[in-house]
């Protein structure tokens, strides 16, 4: 009996602790987004006008995320003068990408990781080409050792050395866009940590974050996001105290699947 009572009390303490740490934050985040959130395209434009480089962390093969970027690219190019998109494609594909930009090859001839290759990712590359943007492959080619984040940062920074007036956007997985992460088993800086370009801003996507029909974008307010991990951080081998309060600059909160408008 005492053992069962201790287990019950222990479970209750864990539940209350989780509530205090923000592991069940949907209601607070929804209210915050309702009062402070803006349309993601407007948000990306605002940040692109203020900062020289945007680092956008995505969830691969997520068409909703890709469609937000596709919708934003013409606005970013026209009003923020974004001229370059850096993508998580092996850098040994740059010649192929250049041929694609010149209209000599189709998009599906670019070799990319299976994890990102999907119709909406192809559409994003086509949209960038149609706008006349530079498309720069920054990922580490297969078979090479060392840190992918270090490789990608070197590719981006090298491009900026040669083209200091570039205004760019980096599209990479969320793991690469998180900064200042304290890992449980490894010590490795992320792409966001290594991008030391003055005037960079990191934004991550949070799928199924809010109840509502449309995505909302907000700055990460440390007090509200203290203790909140989100699905990406929950799946990573981070130390317990790691949370979104300082891991990114902004977040695009995507609606839960049940809340999205039907296509019918």
Buried (B, 14 or more C-beta within 10 A) or exposed (E): EEEEEEEEEEEEEEEEEEEEBBBEBBEEBBEBBEEEBBBBBEBBBBBBEEBBBBBBBBBBBBEBBBEBBBBBBBBBBEEBEBBBBBBBBBBBBBEBBBBBBEEEBEBEEBBBEEEBBBEBBBBBBBBBBEBEBBBBBBBBEEEEEEBBBBBBBBBBEEBBEEBEEBBBBBBBBBBBBBBEBEEEEEEEBBBBBBBEBEEBBBBBBBBBBBBBEBBBBBBBEEEBBBBBBBEBBEEBEBEEEBBBBBBBBBBBBBBBEEEBEEEE
